[in-house]
Amino acid sequence: MSGHGFHVHGPHDHEMEHVAQHGTAEGHASQLAVVTAILATVGALFVYMAGATQANASLDKNNAAIKKTEASNQWNYYQAKSSKQNLAELAVELAPEARRTFYVDEVKRYKTEKAEIQVAAKKLEDESTSWDQQSENEMHTHHRWAQGMTALQVAIAMAAIALLTKRKLFEYLVYGFGGVGLIAGAAAWLHY
């Protein structure tokens, strides 16, 4: 009550003044709980993206293996044509004169077929290399998402410790690890 220049604080007034100046433990806990919920939500998104990029990397690696197998098959076909060409070249030397033109034509045919097979095999090898590179890029992005999620998990753990111990250091660690996690997530998003 106040009157004639004197102001007397009641217990409620004093508590309200303290809350206005310093906040309350309940308010601080609520703020940290909201931050933790946000970190958990962002972390869930990071986990999803990490899983998606890992699955994409596996599919890309599988496509690379398929193309590598197809290229290997083409090179085996190329070797078979080479063997036939070598036999035809030998036949040109050993066959009677009447049959030599047939084997000369066979040598030319095998050379032409081998050139086409070689182009196809090299194309398949290039496709395999491209799929491998895509897989590497996806795995790099996956690791960034995983790093972000790990940092966010540490931040969430620090939030629990901060709430239990009421020590400011752990609260700073929440924001520090949370920031690191968000930076790693941004790097993943930008494919950096």
C-alpha positions as CSV (number, residue, x, y, z in Angstrom):
1,M,0.0,0.0,0.0
2,S,1.2,3.5,-0.6
3,G,0.2,6.6,1.1
4,H,1.8,10.0,1.7
5,G,5.1,9.2,0.0
6,F,5.5,5.7,1.5
7,H,5.2,2.6,-0.6
8,V,4.9,-0.7,1.1
9,H,5.5,-3.9,-1.0
10,G,3.5,-6.9,-0.3
11,P,4.9,-10.4,-0.8
12,H,3.1,-10.7,-4.2
13,D,4.5,-7.4,-5.4
14,H,8.0,-8.4,-4.5
15,E,7.7,-11.7,-6.3
16,M,6.4,-10.0,-9.4
17,E,9.2,-7.5,-9.4
18,H,11.8,-10.4,-9.1
19,V,10.2,-12.2,-12.0
20,A,10.2,-9.1,-14.1
21,Q,13.9,-8.6,-13.5
22,H,15.2,-12.1,-13.5
23,G,12.6,-14.4,-15.0
24,T,11.5,-17.6,-13.4
25,A,12.9,-21.1,-13.4
26,E,9.7,-22.3,-14.9
27,G,9.9,-19.8,-17.7
28,H,13.5,-20.8,-18.4
29,A,12.6,-24.4,-18.4
30,S,9.7,-23.8,-20.8
31,Q,12.0,-21.9,-23.1
32,L,14.6,-24.7,-23.1
33,A,11.8,-27.2,-23.6
34,V,10.6,-25.3,-26.7
35,V,14.2,-25.2,-28.0
36,T,14.5,-28.9,-27.4
37,A,11.3,-29.6,-29.3
38,I,12.4,-27.6,-32.2
39,L,15.8,-29.3,-32.3
40,A,14.0,-32.7,-32.2
41,T,11.8,-31.7,-35.0
42,V,14.6,-30.5,-37.2
43,G,16.6,-33.6,-36.2
44,A,13.7,-35.8,-37.4
45,L,13.9,-34.1,-40.8
46,F,17.7,-34.6,-40.9
47,V,17.2,-38.3,-40.2
48,Y,14.8,-38.6,-43.0
49,M,17.1,-36.8,-45.4
50,A,20.1,-38.9,-44.3
51,G,18.1,-42.1,-45.0
52,A,16.9,-40.8,-48.3
53,T,20.4,-39.9,-49.5
54,Q,21.9,-43.2,-48.2
55,A,19.2,-45.1,-50.2
56,N,19.9,-43.0,-53.3
57,A,23.7,-43.7,-52.9
58,S,22.9,-47.4,-52.7
59,L,20.8,-47.3,-55.9
60,D,23.4,-45.3,-57.7
61,K,26.1,-47.8,-56.6
62,N,23.9,-50.6,-57.8
63,N,23.4,-48.9,-61.2
64,A,27.2,-48.5,-61.5
65,A,27.7,-52.2,-60.8
66,I,25.1,-53.1,-63.5
67,K,26.8,-50.8,-66.1
68,K,30.2,-52.2,-65.1
69,T,28.9,-55.8,-65.7
70,E,27.4,-54.7,-69.1
71,A,30.8,-53.2,-70.0
72,S,32.6,-56.4,-69.0
73,N,30.2,-58.4,-71.2
74,Q,30.9,-56.1,-74.1
75,W,34.7,-56.4,-73.5
76,N,34.3,-60.3,-73.5
77,Y,32.4,-60.0,-76.7
78,Y,35.2,-57.8,-78.1
79,Q,37.7,-60.5,-77.1
80,A,35.7,-63.2,-78.8
81,K,35.6,-61.2,-82.0
82,S,39.4,-60.6,-81.6
83,S,39.9,-64.4,-81.4
84,K,37.8,-65.0,-84.5
85,Q,39.7,-62.2,-86.3
86,N,43.0,-63.8,-85.3
87,L,41.8,-67.2,-86.6
88,A,40.7,-65.5,-89.9
89,E,44.1,-63.8,-90.2
90,L,45.8,-67.2,-89.7
91,A,43.4,-68.7,-92.3
92,V,44.4,-66.1,-94.8
93,E,48.0,-67.3,-94.5
94,L,47.1,-71.0,-94.6
95,A,44.1,-71.4,-96.8
96,P,44.3,-72.2,-100.5
97,E,44.2,-69.1,-102.8
98,A,40.5,-69.7,-103.7
99,R,39.4,-69.3,-100.1
100,R,41.7,-66.4,-99.1
101,T,39.4,-63.6,-100.2
102,F,36.7,-65.1,-97.9
103,Y,39.0,-64.9,-94.9
104,V,40.2,-61.4,-95.9
105,D,36.6,-60.3,-95.9
106,E,36.1,-62.0,-92.5
107,V,39.0,-60.1,-91.0
108,K,37.6,-56.8,-92.2
109,R,34.1,-57.7,-90.8
110,Y,35.6,-58.6,-87.4
111,K,37.6,-55.3,-87.3
112,T,34.4,-53.3,-88.0
113,E,32.4,-55.3,-85.4
114,K,35.2,-54.9,-82.8
115,A,35.2,-51.1,-83.3
116,E,31.5,-50.9,-82.7
117,I,31.7,-53.2,-79.7
118,Q,34.6,-51.1,-78.3
119,V,32.6,-47.9,-78.6
120,A,29.7,-49.5,-76.7
121,A,32.0,-50.9,-74.0
122,K,33.6,-47.6,-73.4
123,K,30.2,-45.9,-73.2
124,L,29.1,-48.4,-70.6
125,E,32.3,-47.8,-68.6
126,D,31.7,-44.1,-68.7
127,E,28.1,-44.6,-67.5
128,S,29.4,-46.8,-64.7
129,T,31.9,-44.1,-63.6
130,S,29.1,-41.5,-63.7
131,W,26.9,-43.6,-61.4
132,D,29.8,-44.2,-59.1
133,Q,30.4,-40.5,-58.8
134,Q,26.8,-39.8,-58.1
135,S,26.9,-42.4,-55.4
136,E,29.9,-40.8,-53.9
137,N,28.2,-37.4,-53.9
138,E,25.1,-38.9,-52.3
139,M,27.2,-40.5,-49.5
140,H,28.9,-37.2,-48.9
141,T,25.5,-35.5,-48.5
142,H,24.3,-38.4,-46.3
143,H,27.3,-37.9,-44.0
144,R,26.5,-34.1,-43.7
145,W,22.9,-34.9,-42.7
146,A,24.2,-37.5,-40.2
147,Q,26.7,-35.0,-38.7
148,G,23.9,-32.5,-38.4
149,M,21.7,-35.0,-36.6
150,T,24.4,-36.1,-34.3
151,A,25.1,-32.5,-33.3
152,L,21.4,-31.9,-32.7
153,Q,21.2,-35.1,-30.5
154,V,24.1,-33.8,-28.4
155,A,22.3,-30.4,-28.1
156,I,19.1,-32.2,-26.9
157,A,21.2,-34.1,-24.3
158,M,22.8,-30.9,-23.2
159,A,19.3,-29.4,-22.8
160,A,18.3,-32.2,-20.4
161,I,21.5,-31.7,-18.4
162,A,21.0,-27.9,-18.4
163,L,17.4,-28.4,-17.0
164,L,18.6,-30.9,-14.3
165,T,21.7,-28.9,-13.2
166,K,20.5,-25.4,-13.9
167,R,24.0,-24.6,-15.1
168,K,24.4,-21.9,-17.8
169,L,27.4,-23.8,-19.4
170,F,25.1,-26.6,-20.6
171,E,22.6,-24.1,-21.9
172,Y,25.4,-22.5,-24.0
173,L,26.3,-26.0,-25.2
174,V,22.7,-26.5,-26.3
175,Y,22.9,-23.5,-28.6
176,G,26.5,-24.3,-29.7
177,F,25.8,-27.8,-30.7
178,G,22.4,-26.8,-32.1
179,G,24.1,-24.2,-34.3
180,V,26.7,-26.7,-35.5
181,G,23.9,-29.2,-36.4
182,L,22.0,-26.5,-38.3
183,I,25.2,-25.5,-40.2
184,A,25.9,-29.2,-41.1
185,G,22.2,-29.5,-42.3
186,A,22.6,-26.4,-44.4
187,A,25.8,-27.8,-45.9
188,A,23.9,-31.0,-46.8
189,W,21.0,-29.0,-48.2
190,L,23.4,-27.0,-50.4
191,H,25.4,-30.3,-51.3
192,Y,28.6,-28.8,-49.8
